[in-house]
Amino acid sequence: MLPYILFGASIGAFVGYLIPPGGLFWFVIGAVSGFSVNYYLKYK
Protein backbone atom coordinates (compact mmCIF):
# COMPACT_ATOMS: atom_id res chain seq x y z
CA MET A 1 0.00 0.00 0.00
CA LEU A 2 2.77 2.43 0.85
CA PRO A 3 4.34 2.41 -2.64
CA TYR A 4 0.99 3.36 -4.22
CA ILE A 5 0.51 6.22 -1.75
CA LEU A 6 4.08 7.48 -2.22
CA PHE A 7 3.85 7.25 -6.01
CA GLY A 8 0.53 9.12 -6.03
CA ALA A 9 1.87 11.74 -3.64
CA SER A 10 5.00 12.30 -5.73
CA ILE A 11 2.90 12.74 -8.88
CA GLY A 12 0.65 15.11 -6.93
CA ALA A 13 3.62 17.13 -5.72
CA PHE A 14 4.94 17.42 -9.28
CA VAL A 15 1.54 18.49 -10.62
CA GLY A 16 1.19 20.94 -7.73
CA TYR A 17 4.49 22.51 -8.72
CA LEU A 18 3.04 23.24 -12.17
CA ILE A 19 -0.67 23.89 -11.53
CA PRO A 20 -2.37 26.05 -8.89
CA PRO A 21 -3.71 25.83 -6.09
CA GLY A 22 -0.34 24.55 -4.90
CA GLY A 23 1.77 21.60 -3.95
CA LEU A 24 0.12 20.59 -0.70
CA PHE A 25 -3.35 20.33 -2.26
CA TRP A 26 -2.15 18.15 -5.14
CA PHE A 27 0.10 16.15 -2.78
CA VAL A 28 -2.94 15.21 -0.70
CA ILE A 29 -5.01 14.47 -3.81
CA GLY A 30 -2.22 12.23 -5.13
CA ALA A 31 -1.87 10.38 -1.84
CA VAL A 32 -5.62 9.76 -1.64
CA SER A 33 -5.63 8.63 -5.26
CA GLY A 34 -2.80 6.19 -4.60
CA PHE A 35 -4.66 4.79 -1.60
CA SER A 36 -7.82 4.46 -3.70
CA VAL A 37 -5.99 2.60 -6.48
CA ASN A 38 -4.50 0.20 -3.96
CA TYR A 39 -7.89 -0.35 -2.34
CA TYR A 40 -9.50 -0.96 -5.73
CA LEU A 41 -6.83 -3.43 -6.87
CA LYS A 42 -6.98 -5.26 -3.55
CA TYR A 43 -10.71 -5.96 -3.86
CA LYS A 44 -10.96 -6.35 -7.61
C-alpha positions as CSV (number, residue, x, y, z in Angstrom):
1,M,0.0,0.0,0.0
2,L,2.8,2.4,0.9
3,P,4.3,2.4,-2.6
4,Y,1.0,3.4,-4.2
5,I,0.5,6.2,-1.8
6,L,4.1,7.5,-2.2
7,F,3.8,7.3,-6.0
8,G,0.5,9.1,-6.0
9,A,1.9,11.7,-3.6
10,S,5.0,12.3,-5.7
11,I,2.9,12.7,-8.9
12,G,0.6,15.1,-6.9
13,A,3.6,17.1,-5.7
14,F,4.9,17.4,-9.3
15,V,1.5,18.5,-10.6
16,G,1.2,20.9,-7.7
17,Y,4.5,22.5,-8.7
18,L,3.0,23.2,-12.2
19,I,-0.7,23.9,-11.5
20,P,-2.4,26.1,-8.9
21,P,-3.7,25.8,-6.1
22,G,-0.3,24.6,-4.9
23,G,1.8,21.6,-4.0
24,L,0.1,20.6,-0.7
25,F,-3.3,20.3,-2.3
26,W,-2.1,18.2,-5.1
27,F,0.1,16.2,-2.8
28,V,-2.9,15.2,-0.7
29,I,-5.0,14.5,-3.8
30,G,-2.2,12.2,-5.1
31,A,-1.9,10.4,-1.8
32,V,-5.6,9.8,-1.6
33,S,-5.6,8.6,-5.3
34,G,-2.8,6.2,-4.6
35,F,-4.7,4.8,-1.6
36,S,-7.8,4.5,-3.7
37,V,-6.0,2.6,-6.5
38,N,-4.5,0.2,-4.0
39,Y,-7.9,-0.3,-2.3
40,Y,-9.5,-1.0,-5.7
41,L,-6.8,-3.4,-6.9
42,K,-7.0,-5.3,-3.5
43,Y,-10.7,-6.0,-3.9
44,K,-11.0,-6.3,-7.6
